[in-house]
């Protein structure tokens, strides 16, 4: 509740206007009753909601207010199962021995075809589009022979450029040669792809002697390989999805320590998978919690949940999980919704055509809607009003009373206590006795919980001299309101609705009887 206290107006003494030369008056005594406003205005449910919680407040088309919490929790943990390891492969050619005559042309003298194994398990990949990676070739002769010009032509038969589909081919002389693998597609059979190496003796103008057992050595090193997508069968594997939390701030602020019961709250979970494979999610933790207590979710389908999955790379599939005990969970007044899970792919599947992209994710979105439709008791609101009575002479006040008048469309009554506090917020006393605090009357409601008639209150409470004295010593009024929703004739709380148009018109003031003397 956000009051706007007004600084009390100073009293205007009119005795100075009297001219004793015209009138023979010894003294004047005035005993007016002055109304001093403390707070007034229209209050809506928004004024009773904390600033933090109001950002989650929305309105249905019929005007009913509701809290809306939604959080998408993205995980790339399945993607993390698949890393392409570095790979080193060594090959040697036998170089023709003896004295080799001059040659006017390059001559291909040997060819080796072989398969490169990516050494992956349990996945069996068939296609990889690389977004990064380097191929380094290191070529040398043993024993060394600087007089023999040669090179090795490397053809990666199953590694093709993604646009032209031409295989990666290059020649490497003695030393190190590098090629970037970005935008190349590796075509595999069970993680293996083919390459071809050709040993070429270059043209020469003179004879060259080649010793026995001379070898041309080729080392191919694949490093830093990462993919844009992969295809194949990925095997039966599991990944852990880290624990995640959604904070429900309304139960730690606006509804802190209150007892609530909501009608038709909703908690829904939607799991969106970008992974082209059968996937099962097993929730190891799925619960509402508050300090010292937890309450588990009841979901349909029950855990483990088999997820729908896309059949085309770049698309997604959604699985909706219904929460069967949403009312129980939210009436539990939790401060957090928590979950942790494991994802298992290809459970019991011997073979399949799987795919995933480097951007693929498993997203769990949890959405909570809490309509302000239900019943509540013990809703606590605390606020502070600054007051200033310095301009009022306490000695002129002979008696005072508090006046509270309200017209309330909200199905919410209020027991209000005002505590007088000094400049350090130390409480001096309460303003009202216990039986004087019922100051705002709730509206009556229809069977559907909607406004029927506004509640009207007009209360005047006399202040005893001791409390009045403490009021003049106070710098602040601490307002403590305990609110409950509308009750029936037997005192039972009813299910009521809070709509955005409902208002509480409130006027709070003090009536002071003054005794002013002028001589």
ZAMARZA-525554 format. One record per residue (C-alpha): x, y, z. Coordinates in steps of 0.05 Angstrom, whole numbers, padded with zeros to 5 digits, m for minus. Layout:
# residues N
{node {X,Y,Z}}
...
END
This chain:
# residues 519
{node {00000,00000,00000}}
{node {00031,00065,m00020}}
{node {00004,00124,00021}}
{node {00022,00196,00005}}
{node {00026,00231,00072}}
{node {00014,00306,00073}}
{node {00051,00355,00118}}
{node {00002,00380,00169}}
{node {m00020,00452,00157}}
{node {00000,00503,00209}}
{node {m00055,00536,00249}}
{node {m00072,00607,00231}}
{node {m00084,00651,00293}}
{node {m00129,00710,00276}}
{node {m00122,00749,00341}}
{node {m00070,00794,00310}}
{node {m00124,00822,00266}}
{node {m00162,00851,00325}}
{node {m00153,00925,00341}}
{node {m00158,00939,00417}}
{node {m00170,01013,00404}}
{node {m00236,00996,00370}}
{node {m00259,00941,00417}}
{node {m00251,00932,00491}}
{node {m00236,00856,00493}}
{node {m00191,00825,00545}}
{node {m00182,00757,00511}}
{node {m00211,00710,00458}}
{node {m00218,00635,00465}}
{node {m00228,00592,00402}}
{node {m00245,00517,00406}}
{node {m00249,00493,00333}}
{node {m00246,00421,00310}}
{node {m00195,00415,00253}}
{node {m00191,00357,00203}}
{node {m00119,00341,00187}}
{node {m00112,00293,00127}}
{node {m00059,00238,00132}}
{node {m00070,00198,00069}}
{node {m00121,00192,00014}}
{node {m00128,00164,m00056}}
{node {m00147,00103,m00097}}
{node {m00108,00039,m00085}}
{node {m00108,m00020,m00134}}
{node {m00080,m00090,m00127}}
{node {m00017,m00064,m00162}}
{node {m00003,m00021,m00102}}
{node {m00004,m00083,m00058}}
{node {00046,m00120,m00102}}
{node {00120,m00109,m00093}}
{node {00158,m00074,m00149}}
{node {00197,m00138,m00161}}
{node {00134,m00179,m00170}}
{node {00095,m00129,m00210}}
{node {00140,m00142,m00271}}
{node {00110,m00212,m00274}}
{node {00037,m00189,m00269}}
{node {m00006,m00194,m00330}}
{node {m00080,m00187,m00347}}
{node {m00127,m00237,m00380}}
{node {m00178,m00210,m00431}}
{node {m00232,m00210,m00378}}
{node {m00190,m00166,m00332}}
{node {m00168,m00221,m00284}}
{node {m00096,m00211,m00261}}
{node {m00045,m00266,m00261}}
{node {00029,m00277,m00248}}
{node {00068,m00305,m00307}}
{node {00136,m00338,m00299}}
{node {00172,m00370,m00358}}
{node {00243,m00392,m00366}}
{node {00278,m00429,m00422}}
{node {00336,m00472,m00398}}
{node {00381,m00490,m00456}}
{node {00429,m00548,m00453}}
{node {00482,m00570,m00502}}
{node {00501,m00631,m00462}}
{node {00483,m00681,m00516}}
{node {00524,m00640,m00565}}
{node {00582,m00646,m00516}}
{node {00584,m00722,m00526}}
{node {00613,m00712,m00595}}
{node {00684,m00686,m00603}}
{node {00728,m00701,m00663}}
{node {00796,m00724,m00636}}
{node {00862,m00704,m00667}}
{node {00888,m00756,m00715}}
{node {00959,m00773,m00738}}
{node {00972,m00822,m00795}}
{node {01041,m00844,m00821}}
{node {01056,m00874,m00890}}
{node {01122,m00892,m00924}}
{node {01139,m00904,m00998}}
{node {01197,m00946,m01022}}
{node {01238,m00901,m01068}}
{node {01270,m00934,m01129}}
{node {01342,m00949,m01112}}
{node {01406,m00945,m01151}}
{node {01429,m00893,m01201}}
{node {01369,m00857,m01232}}
{node {01382,m00825,m01300}}
{node {01362,m00754,m01319}}
{node {01287,m00745,m01334}}
{node {01254,m00690,m01374}}
{node {01185,m00702,m01342}}
{node {01155,m00715,m01274}}
{node {01143,m00789,m01263}}
{node {01092,m00820,m01214}}
{node {01129,m00881,m01186}}
{node {01082,m00906,m01130}}
{node {01011,m00900,m01104}}
{node {00983,m00917,m01036}}
{node {00908,m00918,m01021}}
{node {00887,m00925,m00949}}
{node {00832,m00908,m00899}}
{node {00837,m00858,m00843}}
{node {00801,m00881,m00780}}
{node {00772,m00825,m00735}}
{node {00776,m00873,m00675}}
{node {00706,m00856,m00649}}
{node {00663,m00899,m00604}}
{node {00606,m00916,m00598}}
{node {00584,m00869,m00653}}
{node {00591,m00891,m00725}}
{node {00592,m00828,m00768}}
{node {00575,m00824,m00842}}
{node {00581,m00750,m00856}}
{node {00616,m00691,m00824}}
{node {00613,m00618,m00846}}
{node {00674,m00584,m00816}}
{node {00672,m00512,m00791}}
{node {00745,m00514,m00770}}
{node {00806,m00559,m00774}}
{node {00876,m00562,m00802}}
{node {00911,m00616,m00843}}
{node {00987,m00615,m00837}}
{node {01030,m00659,m00881}}
{node {01103,m00671,m00863}}
{node {01145,m00703,m00919}}
{node {01217,m00726,m00916}}
{node {01268,m00776,m00945}}
{node {01306,m00825,m00902}}
{node {01363,m00826,m00911}}
{node {01363,m00754,m00933}}
{node {01381,m00740,m01006}}
{node {01382,m00667,m01027}}
{node {01398,m00687,m01099}}
{node {01332,m00723,m01111}}
{node {01274,m00676,m01127}}
{node {01207,m00707,m01108}}
{node {01137,m00690,m01082}}
{node {01076,m00727,m01056}}
{node {01006,m00713,m01084}}
{node {00953,m00720,m01030}}
{node {00882,m00734,m01052}}
{node {00829,m00739,m00997}}
{node {00780,m00779,m01039}}
{node {00723,m00774,m00988}}
{node {00735,m00703,m00965}}
{node {00699,m00656,m01013}}
{node {00687,m00581,m01014}}
{node {00614,m00569,m00993}}
{node {00596,m00526,m01054}}
{node {00637,m00555,m01111}}
{node {00638,m00626,m01083}}
{node {00709,m00632,m01109}}
{node {00757,m00674,m01067}}
{node {00813,m00639,m01029}}
{node {00878,m00648,m01069}}
{node {00946,m00616,m01060}}
{node {01020,m00632,m01069}}
{node {01072,m00630,m01014}}
{node {01146,m00626,m01022}}
{node {01199,m00638,m00969}}
{node {01179,m00603,m00904}}
{node {01111,m00582,m00876}}
{node {01049,m00563,m00916}}
{node {00982,m00542,m00885}}
{node {00912,m00539,m00911}}
{node {00849,m00511,m00876}}
{node {00790,m00558,m00873}}
{node {00734,m00507,m00862}}
{node {00673,m00520,m00906}}
{node {00696,m00590,m00926}}
{node {00650,m00651,m00919}}
{node {00680,m00717,m00896}}
{node {00643,m00777,m00924}}
{node {00652,m00837,m00878}}
{node {00636,m00910,m00872}}
{node {00639,m00930,m00798}}
{node {00683,m00870,m00781}}
{node {00733,m00885,m00838}}
{node {00747,m00844,m00900}}
{node {00794,m00857,m00958}}
{node {00856,m00821,m00982}}
{node {00905,m00832,m01039}}
{node {00980,m00814,m01038}}
{node {01022,m00811,m01102}}
{node {01098,m00808,m01099}}
{node {01124,m00766,m01157}}
{node {01197,m00760,m01177}}
{node {01208,m00692,m01208}}
{node {01245,m00679,m01274}}
{node {01321,m00673,m01266}}
{node {01378,m00656,m01312}}
{node {01429,m00703,m01282}}
{node {01434,m00773,m01253}}
{node {01419,m00784,m01179}}
{node {01442,m00842,m01136}}
{node {01390,m00869,m01088}}
{node {01414,m00914,m01031}}
{node {01382,m00981,m01015}}
{node {01320,m00978,m00969}}
{node {01308,m00904,m00982}}
{node {01239,m00885,m00957}}
{node {01194,m00825,m00973}}
{node {01157,m00813,m00907}}
{node {01090,m00778,m00903}}
{node {01056,m00758,m00838}}
{node {00985,m00730,m00841}}
{node {00960,m00694,m00779}}
{node {00888,m00673,m00770}}
{node {00881,m00623,m00713}}
{node {00829,m00574,m00686}}
{node {00771,m00607,m00721}}
{node {00701,m00583,m00703}}
{node {00637,m00595,m00741}}
{node {00577,m00555,m00764}}
{node {00537,m00620,m00767}}
{node {00547,m00694,m00763}}
{node {00506,m00753,m00788}}
{node {00508,m00827,m00773}}
{node {00490,m00872,m00715}}
{node {00509,m00842,m00649}}
{node {00501,m00903,m00605}}
{node {00468,m00911,m00537}}
{node {00496,m00854,m00494}}
{node {00475,m00811,m00435}}
{node {00489,m00739,m00417}}
{node {00475,m00702,m00352}}
{node {00434,m00639,m00354}}
{node {00456,m00593,m00297}}
{node {00407,m00574,m00243}}
{node {00366,m00511,m00259}}
{node {00321,m00466,m00217}}
{node {00264,m00418,m00229}}
{node {00252,m00367,m00174}}
{node {00180,m00352,m00155}}
{node {00191,m00284,m00122}}
{node {00117,m00273,m00105}}
{node {00123,m00323,m00048}}
{node {00183,m00289,m00018}}
{node {00157,m00218,m00021}}
{node {00084,m00201,m00035}}
{node {00056,m00266,m00007}}
{node {00111,m00280,00043}}
{node {00084,m00320,00104}}
{node {00012,m00317,00078}}
{node {m00032,m00378,00069}}
{node {m00059,m00381,m00002}}
{node {m00101,m00426,m00045}}
{node {m00106,m00415,m00120}}
{node {m00160,m00436,m00168}}
{node {m00137,m00463,m00236}}
{node {m00062,m00447,m00233}}
{node {m00021,m00476,m00290}}
{node {00049,m00505,m00294}}
{node {00070,m00530,m00362}}
{node {00135,m00558,m00388}}
{node {00155,m00559,m00460}}
{node {00217,m00596,m00484}}
{node {00243,m00575,m00552}}
{node {00295,m00620,m00584}}
{node {00340,m00602,m00643}}
{node {00371,m00671,m00642}}
{node {00353,m00720,m00697}}
{node {00352,m00782,m00654}}
{node {00310,m00818,m00603}}
{node {00320,m00785,m00535}}
{node {00294,m00802,m00466}}
{node {00295,m00751,m00409}}
{node {00296,m00778,m00339}}
{node {00283,m00725,m00285}}
{node {00326,m00740,m00225}}
{node {00298,m00677,m00191}}
{node {00232,m00643,m00208}}
{node {00203,m00607,m00148}}
{node {00177,m00544,m00116}}
{node {00217,m00522,m00056}}
{node {00217,m00472,00001}}
{node {00263,m00467,00061}}
{node {00258,m00533,00098}}
{node {00209,m00569,00052}}
{node {00199,m00596,m00019}}
{node {00141,m00623,m00059}}
{node {00152,m00666,m00121}}
{node {00119,m00655,m00188}}
{node {00070,m00705,m00215}}
{node {00076,m00704,m00291}}
{node {00045,m00736,m00352}}
{node {00077,m00772,m00387}}
{node {00114,m00797,m00326}}
{node {00190,m00795,m00323}}
{node {00228,m00819,m00362}}
{node {00197,m00780,m00419}}
{node {00208,m00801,m00492}}
{node {00217,m00739,m00533}}
{node {00193,m00725,m00603}}
{node {00251,m00712,m00650}}
{node {00259,m00677,m00717}}
{node {00270,m00716,m00782}}
{node {00305,m00659,m00819}}
{node {00369,m00624,m00799}}
{node {00356,m00552,m00777}}
{node {00286,m00565,m00750}}
{node {00259,m00580,m00681}}
{node {00206,m00623,m00648}}
{node {00166,m00606,m00585}}
{node {00142,m00650,m00529}}
{node {00092,m00622,m00478}}
{node {00094,m00648,m00407}}
{node {00032,m00635,m00365}}
{node {00039,m00621,m00290}}
{node {m00019,m00657,m00256}}
{node {m00012,m00627,m00186}}
{node {m00002,m00554,m00205}}
{node {m00052,m00530,m00152}}
{node {m00018,m00569,m00097}}
{node {00050,m00543,m00118}}
{node {00030,m00470,m00118}}
{node {m00013,m00474,m00056}}
{node {00051,m00501,m00024}}
{node {00077,m00429,m00032}}
{node {00144,m00450,m00061}}
{node {00201,m00401,m00070}}
{node {00234,m00443,m00125}}
{node {00219,m00494,m00179}}
{node {00278,m00541,m00188}}
{node {00298,m00595,m00237}}
{node {00356,m00637,m00258}}
{node {00356,m00692,m00310}}
{node {00396,m00740,m00353}}
{node {00384,m00748,m00428}}
{node {00395,m00817,m00460}}
{node {00398,m00825,m00535}}
{node {00383,m00887,m00577}}
{node {00361,m00928,m00517}}
{node {00355,m01000,m00542}}
{node {00364,m00978,m00614}}
{node {00414,m01021,m00652}}
{node {00420,m00975,m00713}}
{node {00390,m00910,m00738}}
{node {00403,m00848,m00780}}
{node {00419,m00795,m00729}}
{node {00441,m00722,m00739}}
{node {00457,m00661,m00699}}
{node {00486,m00591,m00712}}
{node {00537,m00555,m00670}}
{node {00481,m00508,m00649}}
{node {00433,m00564,m00629}}
{node {00403,m00559,m00561}}
{node {00354,m00592,m00514}}
{node {00311,m00535,m00486}}
{node {00266,m00545,m00427}}
{node {00217,m00487,m00419}}
{node {00177,m00484,m00354}}
{node {00118,m00436,m00352}}
{node {00078,m00419,m00291}}
{node {00012,m00380,m00291}}
{node {m00018,m00361,m00223}}
{node {m00086,m00328,m00232}}
{node {m00105,m00281,m00175}}
{node {m00166,m00325,m00164}}
{node {m00171,m00361,m00099}}
{node {m00167,m00346,m00025}}
{node {m00114,m00320,00021}}
{node {m00104,m00303,00094}}
{node {m00048,m00269,00131}}
{node {m00025,m00228,00072}}
{node {00023,m00179,00105}}
{node {00039,m00109,00081}}
{node {00087,m00062,00115}}
{node {00098,00011,00095}}
{node {00126,00074,00125}}
{node {00095,00144,00128}}
{node {00135,00206,00146}}
{node {00097,00256,00189}}
{node {00112,00326,00213}}
{node {00073,00357,00270}}
{node {00125,00411,00286}}
{node {00078,00466,00262}}
{node {00022,00445,00309}}
{node {00026,00468,00381}}
{node {00012,00406,00422}}
{node {m00013,00448,00480}}
{node {m00071,00473,00438}}
{node {m00097,00402,00423}}
{node {m00147,00381,00476}}
{node {m00169,00316,00443}}
{node {m00160,00278,00378}}
{node {m00187,00218,00340}}
{node {m00168,00179,00277}}
{node {m00218,00178,00221}}
{node {m00215,00122,00168}}
{node {m00265,00119,00111}}
{node {m00261,00070,00054}}
{node {m00301,00045,m00006}}
{node {m00270,m00022,m00025}}
{node {m00283,m00059,m00091}}
{node {m00228,m00109,m00076}}
{node {m00248,m00175,m00042}}
{node {m00196,m00161,00012}}
{node {m00206,m00135,00083}}
{node {m00150,m00105,00124}}
{node {m00131,m00103,00197}}
{node {m00086,m00042,00202}}
{node {m00041,m00022,00259}}
{node {00000,00042,00260}}
{node {00064,00043,00300}}
{node {00093,00110,00321}}
{node {00169,00114,00312}}
{node {00222,00166,00326}}
{node {00274,00193,00278}}
{node {00315,00128,00285}}
{node {00253,00085,00269}}
{node {00251,00061,00342}}
{node {00178,00044,00357}}
{node {00147,00086,00412}}
{node {00079,00054,00415}}
{node {00021,00028,00373}}
{node {m00034,00076,00357}}
{node {m00094,00029,00363}}
{node {m00116,m00025,00411}}
{node {m00125,m00096,00384}}
{node {m00201,m00089,00375}}
{node {m00193,m00024,00336}}
{node {m00152,m00050,00277}}
{node {m00208,m00075,00231}}
{node {m00209,m00013,00187}}
{node {m00222,m00036,00115}}
{node {m00281,m00081,00098}}
{node {m00277,m00129,00038}}
{node {m00326,m00127,m00019}}
{node {m00378,m00181,m00027}}
{node {m00372,m00228,m00086}}
{node {m00416,m00270,m00132}}
{node {m00412,m00346,m00135}}
{node {m00360,m00337,m00190}}
{node {m00317,m00296,m00143}}
{node {m00329,m00230,m00179}}
{node {m00347,m00162,m00149}}
{node {m00418,m00157,m00124}}
{node {m00420,m00097,m00077}}
{node {m00363,m00054,m00051}}
{node {m00346,m00057,00023}}
{node {m00358,00008,00060}}
{node {m00324,00029,00125}}
{node {m00328,00093,00165}}
{node {m00290,00087,00230}}
{node {m00271,00139,00282}}
{node {m00223,00120,00338}}
{node {m00209,00165,00397}}
{node {m00136,00174,00417}}
{node {m00120,00175,00491}}
{node {m00075,00232,00516}}
{node {m00014,00186,00525}}
{node {m00017,00162,00453}}
{node {m00029,00232,00428}}
{node {00033,00255,00465}}
{node {00074,00201,00433}}
{node {00045,00219,00365}}
{node {00073,00289,00372}}
{node {00141,00260,00388}}
{node {00140,00214,00326}}
{node {00173,00225,00260}}
{node {00146,00163,00225}}
{node {00084,00120,00224}}
{node {00099,00047,00209}}
{node {00038,00016,00176}}
{node {00027,m00059,00185}}
{node {m00033,m00088,00149}}
{node {m00056,m00160,00154}}
{node {m00106,m00177,00099}}
{node {m00153,m00233,00084}}
{node {m00199,m00247,00026}}
{node {m00275,m00243,00032}}
{node {m00310,m00292,00079}}
{node {m00380,m00321,00077}}
{node {m00432,m00315,00133}}
{node {m00399,m00372,00171}}
{node {m00330,m00341,00169}}
{node {m00303,m00387,00115}}
{node {m00257,m00357,00062}}
{node {m00287,m00354,m00008}}
{node {m00252,m00362,m00075}}
{node {m00249,m00291,m00102}}
{node {m00221,m00257,m00164}}
{node {m00177,m00196,m00168}}
{node {m00187,m00155,m00231}}
{node {m00147,m00097,m00255}}
{node {m00206,m00048,m00250}}
{node {m00219,m00061,m00175}}
{node {m00201,m00002,m00130}}
{node {m00200,00017,m00057}}
{node {m00217,00089,m00044}}
{node {m00185,00107,00022}}
{node {m00185,00170,00065}}
{node {m00147,00172,00130}}
{node {m00143,00233,00174}}
{node {m00141,00260,00245}}
{node {m00195,00303,00277}}
{node {m00164,00350,00329}}
{node {m00203,00393,00377}}
{node {m00163,00456,00392}}
{node {m00164,00506,00449}}
{node {m00134,00572,00425}}
{node {m00130,00634,00469}}
{node {m00110,00704,00448}}
{node {m00103,00762,00497}}
END
